[in-house]
Amino acid sequence: MYVILEGRVRCTTEDGREFVCGPGYPLGNLESQCDTPRRHEAVTDTAVTTLRNDGDVFLDTLEQPSEMATDFVASMASALITRLPEIRKEGVSPAMV
């Protein structure tokens, strides 16, 4: 998983849909948690600085008493809510994103 600190990454899914990720986005997080290949091609739009985190290390970090787990879940929920209008236009169930 890579957390984008600076810059933008353009991602394209197998069916041609595109989305852009910016600072704070956990690129590849879902795939890293279930040990599957990334579901999209990712290409940088700008110079990018990221924080790389292995799936096991990420889970260990979330298990520690801190606000990180709460902040992470809030960030994921916020990203999904932001994309809901776009997702609805595409006719995709939010549960499938």
C-alpha positions as a Markdown table, in Angstrom:
| # | Residue | x | y | z |
|---|---|---|---|---|
| 1 | Met | 0.0 | 0.0 | 0.0 |
| 2 | Tyr | 1.1 | 3.5 | -0.7 |
| 3 | Val | -0.3 | 6.6 | 1.0 |
| 4 | Ile | 0.1 | 9.5 | -1.3 |
| 5 | Leu | 1.7 | 12.5 | 0.5 |
| 6 | Glu | 2.1 | 14.8 | -2.5 |
| 7 | Gly | 1.1 | 14.7 | -6.1 |
| 8 | Arg | -1.5 | 12.9 | -8.2 |
| 9 | Val | -1.9 | 9.4 | -9.6 |
| 10 | Arg | -4.3 | 8.6 | -12.4 |
| 11 | Cys | -5.8 | 5.1 | -12.2 |
| 12 | Thr | -7.6 | 3.2 | -14.9 |
| 13 | Thr | -9.7 | 0.1 | -14.2 |
| 14 | Glu | -9.9 | -2.9 | -16.5 |
| 15 | Asp | -13.1 | -1.6 | -18.0 |
| 16 | Gly | -11.7 | 1.8 | -18.8 |
| 17 | Arg | -13.0 | 3.8 | -15.9 |
| 18 | Glu | -10.6 | 6.4 | -14.5 |
| 19 | Phe | -10.1 | 8.1 | -11.1 |
| 20 | Val | -7.5 | 10.4 | -9.8 |
| 21 | Cys | -5.9 | 9.9 | -6.3 |
| 22 | Gly | -4.2 | 12.7 | -4.4 |
| 23 | Pro | -2.7 | 13.4 | -1.0 |
| 24 | Gly | -4.1 | 11.1 | 1.7 |
| 25 | Tyr | -5.3 | 8.4 | -0.6 |
| 26 | Pro | -4.2 | 4.9 | 0.4 |
| 27 | Leu | -3.4 | 3.5 | -3.1 |
| 28 | Gly | -3.6 | -0.3 | -3.1 |
| 29 | Asn | -4.8 | -0.6 | 0.4 |
| 30 | Leu | -7.7 | -3.0 | -0.2 |
| 31 | Glu | -5.6 | -5.2 | -2.4 |
| 32 | Ser | -2.8 | -5.3 | 0.2 |
| 33 | Gln | -5.2 | -6.4 | 2.9 |
| 34 | Cys | -6.5 | -9.4 | 0.9 |
| 35 | Asp | -3.2 | -10.2 | -1.0 |
| 36 | Thr | -4.6 | -9.8 | -4.5 |
| 37 | Pro | -3.3 | -7.9 | -7.5 |
| 38 | Arg | -4.2 | -4.2 | -7.8 |
| 39 | Arg | -7.5 | -3.8 | -9.7 |
| 40 | His | -6.3 | -0.9 | -11.8 |
| 41 | Glu | -3.3 | 0.5 | -13.6 |
| 42 | Ala | -1.7 | 3.5 | -11.8 |
| 43 | Val | 0.3 | 6.2 | -13.5 |
| 44 | Thr | 1.6 | 9.4 | -12.0 |
| 45 | Asp | 0.2 | 12.6 | -13.3 |
| 46 | Thr | 2.8 | 14.7 | -11.4 |
| 47 | Ala | 5.8 | 14.0 | -9.2 |
| 48 | Val | 4.6 | 11.9 | -6.3 |
| 49 | Thr | 5.8 | 11.4 | -2.8 |
| 50 | Thr | 4.4 | 8.4 | -1.0 |
| 51 | Leu | 4.6 | 6.5 | 2.2 |
| 52 | Arg | 5.0 | 2.7 | 1.6 |
| 53 | Asn | 3.5 | 0.4 | 4.1 |
| 54 | Asp | 3.3 | -3.4 | 4.0 |
| 55 | Gly | -0.1 | -4.9 | 4.7 |
| 56 | Asp | 1.0 | -6.7 | 7.9 |
| 57 | Val | 2.7 | -3.7 | 9.3 |
| 58 | Phe | -0.3 | -1.6 | 8.5 |
| 59 | Leu | -2.6 | -3.9 | 10.5 |
| 60 | Asp | -0.2 | -4.0 | 13.4 |
| 61 | Thr | -0.2 | -0.2 | 13.4 |
| 62 | Leu | -4.0 | -0.1 | 13.5 |
| 63 | Glu | -4.1 | -2.5 | 16.4 |
| 64 | Gln | -2.1 | -0.1 | 18.6 |
| 65 | Pro | -4.0 | 2.2 | 20.9 |
| 66 | Ser | -4.0 | 5.4 | 18.8 |
| 67 | Glu | -6.3 | 7.5 | 16.7 |
| 68 | Met | -4.8 | 6.1 | 13.5 |
| 69 | Ala | -7.5 | 3.5 | 13.0 |
| 70 | Thr | -10.3 | 6.0 | 13.5 |
| 71 | Asp | -8.6 | 8.5 | 11.2 |
| 72 | Phe | -8.1 | 5.8 | 8.5 |
| 73 | Val | -11.7 | 4.7 | 8.6 |
| 74 | Ala | -12.9 | 8.3 | 8.5 |
| 75 | Ser | -10.7 | 8.9 | 5.5 |
| 76 | Met | -12.0 | 5.9 | 3.7 |
| 77 | Ala | -15.6 | 6.8 | 4.4 |
| 78 | Ser | -15.0 | 10.4 | 3.3 |
| 79 | Ala | -13.5 | 9.3 | 0.0 |
| 80 | Leu | -16.4 | 7.0 | -0.6 |
| 81 | Ile | -19.0 | 9.7 | 0.2 |
| 82 | Thr | -17.2 | 12.1 | -2.1 |
| 83 | Arg | -17.3 | 9.6 | -4.9 |
| 84 | Leu | -21.0 | 8.6 | -4.4 |
| 85 | Pro | -22.5 | 10.9 | -7.1 |
| 86 | Glu | -19.9 | 9.6 | -9.6 |
| 87 | Ile | -20.5 | 6.0 | -8.5 |
| 88 | Arg | -24.3 | 6.4 | -8.8 |
| 89 | Lys | -23.9 | 7.8 | -12.4 |
| 90 | Glu | -21.9 | 4.7 | -13.3 |
| 91 | Gly | -24.6 | 2.4 | -11.9 |
| 92 | Val | -22.2 | 0.7 | -9.5 |
| 93 | Ser | -23.3 | -0.3 | -6.0 |
| 94 | Pro | -21.1 | 1.5 | -3.4 |
| 95 | Ala | -20.6 | -1.9 | -1.8 |
| 96 | Met | -18.7 | -3.0 | -5.0 |
| 97 | Val | -16.2 | -0.1 | -4.9 |
